[in-house]
Amino acid sequence: MSLNVRVITTDKIVWDAPSEELVLPSSTGKVGILTDHASLLTCLDIGAMKLKDKTGWNSIVLMGGVAEVVKNKVTILCTSAEEGSSIDAKTAQDELKKVTLLLAKASTNKEKIKLSTELRKAKARIQAIS
């Protein structure tokens, strides 16, 4: 038996396939999910979710959200998500450098908060392709 995993954003279904195992970026740390996991509802942080299926490991960058696990069905609702296979490594590295420089130059708290979130997203994209 496997897990039925669905990743849903506001505008599309990013992933809908069986998985043998997954690791979620929970707001309290990484959470591993296997078949017959206890029911769970958890908040998700910005980070890379790892999924293992018959072909190997895949990754999806989640930009926060919630995950529900009930009877081998995992439903993830988030505002934005990207499959790791669709992320260009050079673009991701360039974005990380750009955001890091902008954060170092930020002068207001509002700028620093916004850029800190962008930095976490950029790091999650790098993690997804690693």
Secondary structure as the mmCIF struct_conf table of DSSP 4:
data_model
#
loop_
_struct_conf.conf_type_id
_struct_conf.id
_struct_conf.beg_label_comp_id
_struct_conf.beg_label_asym_id
_struct_conf.beg_label_seq_id
_struct_conf.end_label_comp_id
_struct_conf.end_label_asym_id
_struct_conf.end_label_seq_id
STRN STRN1 LEU A 3 ILE A 8
BEND BEND1 THR A 10 ASP A 11
STRN STRN2 ILE A 13 SER A 19
BEND BEND2 GLU A 20 GLU A 20
STRN STRN3 GLU A 21 SER A 26
TURN_TY1_P TURN_TY1_P1 SER A 27 THR A 28
STRN STRN4 GLY A 29 LEU A 34
TURN_TY1_P TURN_TY1_P2 THR A 35 ASP A 36
HELX_LH_PP_P HELX_LH_PP_P1 HIS A 37 SER A 39
STRN STRN5 LEU A 40 ASP A 53
TURN_TY1_P TURN_TY1_P3 LYS A 54 THR A 55
STRN STRN6 GLY A 56 VAL A 70
TURN_TY1_P TURN_TY1_P4 LYS A 71 ASN A 72
STRN STRN7 LYS A 73 LEU A 77
BEND BEND3 THR A 79 THR A 79
STRN STRN8 ALA A 81 GLU A 83
HELX_RH_3T_P HELX_RH_3T_P1 GLY A 84 SER A 86
HELX_RH_AL_P HELX_RH_AL_P1 ALA A 89 LYS A 105
BEND BEND4 THR A 108 THR A 108
HELX_RH_AL_P HELX_RH_AL_P2 ASN A 109 ILE A 129
#
